[in-house]
Amino acid sequence: MSEYQYYEFLALDRPLDEDEVSRVRALSTRADITATRFVNEYHWGEFKGDTTKLVEQFYDAHLYYANWGSRRLVLRLPAGSLTAKEATPYAMDDVLGVWTRSGHTLLDFSVSAEDGCEWEFETSYTLAAFVGLRAELAAGDQRPLYVAWLAGLTAWELVEDDEENYARQVEPPVPAGLASLTGPQRALADFLGIDADLLMVAAEASQPAPADVVDRTALAAFLAGLPAADKDALLVEAALGPASPGPGLLARYRAAITVPGPRDETGRRTAAELLDAAYRRRTDRRQREQSTRARVAAEAQEARLDKLVRNIEQAWREVDGLIAQKKASAYDAAVVLLGDLRALEGRTGGTAEFDRRVRELRAAHRGKPSLMQRFDEMRIPRS
């Protein structure tokens, strides 16, 4: 299997200066590097730099994925917009790491895979799909963090079989709006490979998402009530800070007007409860899908039989013609048509005539083992 790795970095709050760009260029001679972006694809070899240090020192977002399944997204936010204390309850080993460096909070969303796994991406990714998560997190939206925790639970279920740990592990605070993820959040859920049934079960305990449209009059009243020192600090931050204070201010406003949800610490679900509920939902869904497929197939066969009844002898001649082609695809078509002929005769309460004719077919074509195997699989009687 050929190798493929993708590396991308973005500087969002401020561009790199000339010296920083030179230091990054020294790490790769083939990458496309500007003051705000670094991107490279590897079909052999790999990037020699320390990707974690690059985000800690220069960049606000990093994306990596490989065709054996490993993937990583790292986001850096000013610590004032999201503290490590706020994010840590959602941390999960090997899926979401949280740490601070030089006045920033860093979030490391990762999924590892052993070499040799199948390619797991239906589409390629770029950081454009994920950078909106930074503004959402800065505005107090914790759905990306809970999504990462669910990804950890999904991975944990695949490799662990420890009912005691499942029963002890309690979910972190459930944010509002899990049933209506934003575009960047849906991209994150797909990127991390979250089980869709688990996500739907988790969303059952989530309050509706707050309205995207902010009441300007209410916001103005909230701002008017802020202490003068807070307003002055916000103006200084707006004038000198690398990032806009807007998302953090909106987070404060929404926290002030939000009514706490009904689920408190004691009402949170365990990993075992979530996984069991997801299993039940998955089983029910698959049964419904199987029933629907069976019903659609039966309706399609009935339509074919209604058409077939008008010219049965022509159908038998078509079976002979398909068998004469001596091709696997023609054999498959022949046994489907034979199945319809059997079902059609079965409408009258018996299949004696069908059985007689297929015994003759068996005798005439017994030297075709591939066809005989298909006859056996559909239980066509022997001579």
Solvent accessible surface area in square Angstrom, and as a share of the most:
residue,aa,sasa,rsa
1,M,157,0.70
2,S,94,0.61
3,E,59,0.27
4,Y,38,0.15
5,Q,5,0.02
6,Y,13,0.05
7,Y,16,0.06
8,E,3,0.02
9,F,0,0.00
10,L,25,0.12
11,A,6,0.05
12,L,75,0.37
13,D,33,0.17
14,R,99,0.36
15,P,80,0.50
16,L,8,0.04
17,D,77,0.40
18,E,155,0.69
19,D,89,0.46
20,E,20,0.09
21,V,21,0.12
22,S,66,0.42
23,R,124,0.45
24,V,0,0.00
25,R,119,0.43
26,A,89,0.69
27,L,68,0.34
28,S,14,0.09
29,T,140,0.81
30,R,124,0.45
31,A,14,0.11
32,D,81,0.42
33,I,9,0.04
34,T,65,0.38
35,A,38,0.29
36,T,63,0.37
37,R,83,0.30
38,F,0,0.00
39,V,20,0.12
40,N,13,0.06
41,E,81,0.36
42,Y,12,0.05
43,H,118,0.53
44,W,180,0.63
45,G,37,0.36
46,E,91,0.41
47,F,13,0.06
48,K,166,0.71
49,G,16,0.15
50,D,70,0.36
51,T,23,0.13
52,T,38,0.22
53,K,112,0.47
54,L,8,0.04
55,V,1,0.00
56,E,23,0.10
57,Q,91,0.40
58,F,12,0.05
59,Y,0,0.00
60,D,2,0.01
61,A,0,0.00
62,H,1,0.00
63,L,0,0.00
64,Y,31,0.12
65,Y,1,0.00
66,A,0,0.00
67,N,12,0.06
68,W,42,0.15
69,G,0,0.00
70,S,18,0.12
71,R,16,0.06
72,R,44,0.16
73,L,0,0.00
74,V,0,0.00
75,L,0,0.00
76,R,17,0.06
77,L,2,0.01
78,P,34,0.21
79,A,32,0.25
80,G,81,0.78
81,S,31,0.20
82,L,5,0.03
83,T,55,0.32
84,A,25,0.20
85,K,175,0.74
86,E,79,0.36
87,A,0,0.00
88,T,74,0.43
89,P,72,0.45
90,Y,2,0.01
91,A,40,0.31
92,M,28,0.12
93,D,128,0.66
94,D,123,0.64
95,V,6,0.03
96,L,4,0.02
97,G,28,0.27
98,V,32,0.18
99,W,61,0.21
100,T,67,0.39
101,R,115,0.42
102,S,98,0.63
103,G,57,0.55
104,H,34,0.15
105,T,0,0.00
106,L,0,0.00
107,L,0,0.00
108,D,21,0.11
109,F,0,0.00
110,S,22,0.14
111,V,29,0.16
112,S,93,0.60
113,A,28,0.21
114,E,137,0.62
115,D,114,0.59
116,G,62,0.60
117,C,47,0.28
118,E,140,0.63
119,W,101,0.36
120,E,91,0.41
121,F,11,0.05
122,E,179,0.80
123,T,89,0.52
124,S,83,0.53
125,Y,22,0.08
126,T,59,0.34
127,L,0,0.00
128,A,81,0.63
129,A,40,0.31
130,F,0,0.00
131,V,41,0.24
132,G,27,0.26
133,L,0,0.00
134,R,25,0.09
135,A,56,0.44
136,E,30,0.14
137,L,2,0.01
138,A,10,0.08
139,A,15,0.11
140,G,47,0.45
141,D,30,0.15
142,Q,49,0.22
143,R,19,0.07
144,P,0,0.00
145,L,0,0.00
146,Y,0,0.00
147,V,0,0.00
148,A,0,0.00
149,W,2,0.01
150,L,0,0.00
151,A,3,0.03
152,G,3,0.03
153,L,0,0.00
154,T,18,0.10
155,A,41,0.32
156,W,40,0.14
157,E,63,0.28
158,L,145,0.72
159,V,122,0.70
160,E,73,0.33
161,D,130,0.68
162,D,47,0.25
163,E,116,0.52
164,E,118,0.53
165,N,47,0.24
166,Y,14,0.05
167,A,56,0.43
168,R,155,0.56
169,Q,61,0.27
170,V,64,0.37
171,E,2,0.01
172,P,8,0.05
173,P,51,0.32
174,V,33,0.19
175,P,17,0.11
176,A,36,0.28
177,G,2,0.02
178,L,3,0.02
179,A,79,0.61
180,S,66,0.43
181,L,16,0.08
182,T,41,0.24
183,G,36,0.34
184,P,33,0.21
185,Q,0,0.00
186,R,143,0.52
187,A,20,0.15
188,L,0,0.00
189,A,12,0.09
190,D,94,0.49
191,F,0,0.00
192,L,8,0.04
193,G,41,0.40
194,I,22,0.11
195,D,37,0.19
196,A,72,0.56
197,D,2,0.01
198,L,2,0.01
199,L,27,0.13
200,M,88,0.39
201,V,7,0.04
202,A,0,0.00
203,A,9,0.07
204,E,136,0.61
205,A,15,0.12
206,S,21,0.14
207,Q,77,0.34
208,P,114,0.72
209,A,39,0.30
210,P,74,0.47
211,A,77,0.60
212,D,132,0.68
213,V,131,0.75
214,V,35,0.20
215,D,83,0.43
216,R,205,0.75
217,T,109,0.63
218,A,39,0.30
219,L,36,0.18
220,A,58,0.45
221,A,67,0.52
222,F,44,0.18
223,L,57,0.28
224,A,73,0.57
225,G,64,0.62
226,L,16,0.08
227,P,79,0.49
228,A,76,0.59
229,A,73,0.56
230,D,46,0.24
231,K,73,0.31
232,D,84,0.43
233,A,61,0.48
234,L,33,0.16
235,L,123,0.61
236,V,86,0.49
237,E,80,0.36
238,A,61,0.48
239,A,82,0.63
240,L,146,0.73
241,G,29,0.28
242,P,86,0.54
243,A,26,0.20
244,S,80,0.51
245,P,23,0.15
246,G,29,0.28
247,P,35,0.22
248,G,22,0.21
249,L,32,0.16
250,L,51,0.25
251,A,22,0.17
252,R,105,0.38
253,Y,8,0.03
254,R,57,0.21
255,A,76,0.59
256,A,68,0.53
257,I,100,0.51
258,T,86,0.50
259,V,126,0.73
260,P,118,0.74
261,G,42,0.40
262,P,109,0.68
263,R,93,0.34
264,D,88,0.46
265,E,112,0.50
266,T,126,0.73
267,G,32,0.30
268,R,58,0.21
269,R,32,0.12
270,T,28,0.16
271,A,0,0.00
272,A,18,0.14
273,E,93,0.42
274,L,1,0.00
275,L,11,0.05
276,D,75,0.39
277,A,21,0.17
278,A,0,0.00
279,Y,135,0.51
280,R,141,0.51
281,R,76,0.28
282,R,33,0.12
283,T,46,0.27
284,D,69,0.36
285,R,69,0.25
286,R,139,0.51
287,Q,111,0.49
288,R,142,0.52
289,E,70,0.31
290,Q,115,0.51
291,S,70,0.45
292,T,61,0.35
293,R,151,0.55
294,A,61,0.47
295,R,129,0.47
296,V,79,0.45
297,A,61,0.47
298,A,54,0.42
299,E,96,0.43
300,A,45,0.35
301,Q,53,0.24
302,E,83,0.37
303,A,62,0.48
304,R,103,0.38
305,L,2,0.01
306,D,75,0.39
307,K,145,0.61
308,L,24,0.12
309,V,78,0.45
310,R,179,0.65
311,N,72,0.37
312,I,65,0.33
313,E,86,0.39
314,Q,96,0.43
315,A,4,0.03
316,W,19,0.07
317,R,148,0.54
318,E,94,0.42
319,V,0,0.00
320,D,71,0.37
321,G,37,0.36
322,L,29,0.14
323,I,0,0.00
324,A,69,0.53
325,Q,94,0.42
326,K,142,0.60
327,K,122,0.52
328,A,60,0.46
329,S,82,0.53
330,A,6,0.04
331,Y,14,0.05
332,D,65,0.34
333,A,45,0.35
334,A,0,0.00
335,V,24,0.14
336,V,87,0.50
337,L,25,0.13
338,L,0,0.00
339,G,18,0.17
340,D,6,0.03
341,L,7,0.03
342,R,69,0.25
343,A,33,0.26
344,L,12,0.06
345,E,40,0.18
346,G,36,0.34
347,R,111,0.41
348,T,120,0.69
349,G,74,0.71
350,G,38,0.36
351,T,41,0.24
352,A,82,0.64
353,E,78,0.35
354,F,1,0.00
355,D,32,0.17
356,R,114,0.42
357,R,57,0.21
358,V,0,0.00
359,R,95,0.35
360,E,96,0.43
361,L,16,0.08
362,R,12,0.04
363,A,45,0.35
364,A,75,0.58
365,H,36,0.16
366,R,181,0.66
367,G,68,0.65
368,K,42,0.18
369,P,105,0.66
370,S,47,0.31
371,L,0,0.00
372,M,27,0.12
373,Q,109,0.48
374,R,47,0.17
375,F,0,0.00
376,D,61,0.31
377,E,122,0.55
378,M,33,0.15
379,R,208,0.76
380,I,5,0.03
381,P,36,0.22
382,R,156,0.57
383,S,109,0.71
